[in-house]
Amino acid sequence: MMKYVLCKQERALKGKILVIIVFVFSAAMLVFSKEELFSRILLFVVSFLFLGFSISYRIDKTFENHKVFSVFGLVFYKQKLDLEFPDYISVFAGSFSQNNEWSTVSALGTKERHEGYVVRFFKENRRETLFKTNKYDIALKKAEDLSKLLNVEIYNATKS
């Protein structure tokens, strides 16, 4: 029996591209640069850690939820995530925007629009987005896992 469901948050495409560019640059500097070795290794390690950085929502069976910060799946920090227990879970398709307002990515544009599927908790007229993906079967599976874990009904708005 599941004790929790992990909803990994996706990075904006521009953020992914920027992190990869910095990583490739740091790898090239490590190999070809004549700068001090320590600074080249430090830049490479830091860019490698940013490459593997992720944020996830961990939804517990006891509803003691956490926002989990990890690098390549290794958790280094958890913070309490305040969510209201949902009346129902919804899966739907649509066009969504994603913020690029962190770090230097904002210079490439602050919003990014894309088509996808979203899993949300609904409590009366309030909603909380837990998971976004561009694949319907992944969104539905995540919603089913959450439904089983919390014993809450799923409303599939993609079938309406």
C-alpha positions as CSV (number, residue, x, y, z in Angstrom):
1,M,0.0,0.0,0.0
2,M,1.2,3.5,-0.9
3,K,2.2,5.8,1.9
4,Y,2.7,8.9,-0.4
5,V,2.5,10.2,-3.9
6,L,5.3,12.3,-5.3
7,C,4.3,15.1,-7.8
8,K,7.5,16.3,-9.4
9,Q,7.3,19.9,-10.8
10,E,8.5,20.5,-14.3
11,R,11.0,23.2,-15.2
12,A,10.2,25.7,-17.8
13,L,11.8,24.9,-21.2
14,K,13.9,28.0,-21.2
15,G,15.1,27.1,-17.7
16,K,16.1,23.6,-18.9
17,I,18.0,25.0,-21.9
18,L,19.8,27.6,-19.8
19,V,20.9,24.9,-17.2
20,I,22.2,22.6,-20.0
21,I,24.1,25.5,-21.7
22,V,25.8,26.4,-18.4
23,F,26.6,22.8,-17.7
24,V,28.2,22.3,-21.1
25,F,30.1,25.6,-20.7
26,S,31.4,24.5,-17.3
27,A,32.5,21.1,-18.7
28,A,34.3,22.8,-21.5
29,M,36.0,25.1,-19.1
30,L,37.0,22.2,-16.9
31,V,38.8,20.5,-19.8
32,F,40.1,23.4,-21.9
33,S,40.6,26.4,-19.6
34,K,43.9,27.4,-18.0
35,E,42.2,29.1,-15.0
36,E,42.8,27.9,-11.5
37,L,41.7,24.2,-11.2
38,F,39.7,24.8,-8.0
39,S,37.4,27.4,-9.6
40,R,36.9,25.2,-12.7
41,I,35.9,22.2,-10.6
42,L,33.7,24.4,-8.4
43,L,31.8,25.8,-11.4
44,F,31.4,22.3,-12.9
45,V,30.1,20.8,-9.6
46,V,27.6,23.7,-9.0
47,S,26.3,23.5,-12.6
48,F,26.0,19.7,-12.3
49,L,23.9,20.1,-9.1
50,F,21.7,22.7,-10.8
51,L,21.2,20.2,-13.7
52,G,19.8,17.6,-11.2
53,F,17.8,20.0,-9.0
54,S,14.1,19.4,-8.7
55,I,11.1,20.4,-6.6
56,S,8.3,17.9,-5.8
57,Y,5.1,17.9,-3.8
58,R,4.9,14.9,-1.5
59,I,1.3,14.1,-0.7
60,D,1.1,11.7,2.4
61,K,-1.7,9.3,3.3
62,T,-2.0,11.1,6.6
63,F,-2.1,14.4,4.7
64,E,1.1,15.7,6.3
65,N,2.4,17.1,3.0
66,H,5.8,18.5,2.1
67,K,7.5,20.5,-0.6
68,V,10.6,18.4,-1.3
69,F,13.8,19.9,-2.8
70,S,16.2,17.3,-4.2
71,V,19.3,16.9,-6.4
72,F,19.1,13.8,-8.6
73,G,16.5,12.3,-6.3
74,L,18.5,12.8,-3.1
75,V,16.4,15.0,-0.7
76,F,18.3,17.8,0.9
77,Y,15.4,19.9,2.2
78,K,11.7,19.5,3.0
79,Q,9.2,22.2,4.0
80,K,5.7,21.8,5.1
81,L,3.1,22.2,2.3
82,D,-0.2,23.6,3.4
83,L,-3.0,22.1,1.4
84,E,-6.6,21.7,2.2
85,F,-8.0,18.2,2.0
86,P,-9.7,18.1,-1.4
87,D,-13.4,17.5,-2.1
88,Y,-12.3,16.0,-5.4
89,I,-9.3,15.7,-7.8
90,S,-9.6,17.0,-11.3
91,V,-7.6,16.1,-14.5
92,F,-8.0,18.4,-17.5
93,A,-6.4,19.6,-20.6
94,G,-5.6,23.2,-21.6
95,S,-3.1,25.8,-22.5
96,F,-1.0,26.9,-19.5
97,S,1.6,29.5,-18.8
98,Q,4.7,28.8,-16.8
99,N,6.8,31.5,-15.1
100,N,10.4,32.0,-16.0
101,E,11.0,34.6,-13.3
102,W,13.9,33.0,-11.5
103,S,17.5,34.0,-12.1
104,T,18.7,35.0,-15.5
105,V,16.0,33.0,-17.3
106,S,13.7,36.1,-16.9
107,A,15.8,37.9,-19.5
108,L,14.6,35.3,-22.0
109,G,10.9,36.2,-21.3
110,T,8.8,35.9,-18.2
111,K,6.1,33.6,-19.4
112,E,6.0,30.4,-21.5
113,R,2.8,28.9,-22.9
114,H,2.3,25.3,-23.7
115,E,-0.5,22.7,-24.0
116,G,-0.7,20.0,-21.4
117,Y,-2.7,18.1,-18.7
118,V,-3.0,19.2,-15.1
119,V,-4.0,17.4,-11.9
120,R,-5.6,19.7,-9.3
121,F,-7.1,19.4,-5.9
122,F,-10.5,21.2,-5.5
123,K,-11.9,22.3,-2.2
124,E,-15.2,24.2,-2.6
125,N,-14.3,27.0,-5.1
126,R,-10.5,26.9,-4.4
127,R,-8.0,24.9,-6.4
128,E,-4.4,23.9,-6.0
129,T,-2.3,22.6,-9.0
130,L,-0.2,19.6,-8.0
131,F,1.1,18.3,-11.3
132,K,1.5,19.3,-14.9
133,T,2.6,17.1,-17.9
134,N,2.2,17.0,-21.6
135,K,1.0,13.3,-21.5
136,Y,-2.5,12.4,-20.7
137,D,-1.8,8.9,-19.4
138,I,0.8,10.2,-16.9
139,A,-1.6,12.8,-15.6
140,L,-4.4,10.3,-15.3
141,K,-2.1,7.8,-13.5
142,K,-1.0,10.5,-11.0
143,A,-4.6,11.4,-10.3
144,E,-5.6,7.8,-9.8
145,D,-2.7,7.3,-7.4
146,L,-3.8,10.4,-5.4
147,S,-7.4,9.2,-5.5
148,K,-6.5,5.8,-4.1
149,L,-4.1,7.3,-1.5
150,L,-6.7,9.8,-0.2
151,N,-9.9,8.0,-1.0
152,V,-11.2,11.0,-3.0
153,E,-13.2,11.0,-6.2
154,I,-11.6,11.9,-9.6
155,Y,-13.4,14.2,-12.0
156,N,-11.9,13.7,-15.5
157,A,-12.6,17.0,-17.3
158,T,-10.8,15.7,-20.5
159,K,-13.8,13.5,-21.2
160,S,-16.4,16.3,-21.1
